[in-house]
Amino acid sequence: MHCPMPQDATLRRRIAILLAAAVAGCDSPDRAVSPEAPFDWEDLGPAQAISYQIDFADTEAVHGWVTNDVGTWEIADGRLLLHGGERFFMSMGPTVHFAGDLDLTVQTQWMRGSVTGGYGVTWRARVNRDNYVLGYGFVITAAGRYSVLRWDGEKPGNPPVFLIEWTESAAINPFGANDLQVIAVADTLRFLANGTHVGTVVDDRHSEGRVGLIVEDEQQVSFDDLDVRGFARGAASTEDP
């Protein structure tokens, strides 16, 4: 199976979201993974405080965003709709590079399709020279489960490491609307669903990168009111001070 990836090298480097499930679902040659290319975050400029807020009022809201083109997307009724593809994560996000601590929230609404595939958010994401995505993901399912994942790009196929295995939570509204939140302060990562704390992980593998929205398998999920507060390199705030 062909694994769809952007062909332009610059675009690959600027992907904001984790499509690691898509990579994991592709047939990969039996080979050793090359060491990660050296990277200096300071090349992107100094980190400055930022408030990045998007309400998806129209297509202009996602101007400049990147997607892995696995599924499809549209803006409808002031929401971003992601339609996942079979065996893959549909992923989409801005090119803003967030440095270190952040507080990320987004409203989600499951609409139809798979009840076992995950959907949610990614952060501290980037792509290494083997085209493997590195970073973290916080995802839920329509059936009321959640998990926390980390992708390291160290093994062929880039399988995720489960920092929190799939877990049922009464805080998640099955088949309904759910507000997701990630609070990352240094190596402490906290996760909330509809304002209720569901888990905490201490992990320092990834420290910087981009955020994104993901939908796994053939399901449709809407997103609204993405709000990321923290520090970013080379980006201006989307909110007036």
Secondary structure, DSSP 4 states (H G I P E B T S, - for coil): ------S-HHHHHT--S--HHHHHHS---S-PPPPPPP--GGGG--EEEEEEEE---SGGGGTT-EE--SSEEEEETTEEEEE--TTSEEEEE---EEEEEEEEEEEEEEEEE-SSS-EEEEEEEEE-TTS-EEEEEEEE-TTSEEEEEEE---STT-PPEEEEEEEE-TTS-TTSEEEEEEEEETTEEEEEETTEEEEEEE--S--EEEEEEEEESSEEEEEEEEEEEEEEES---SS--
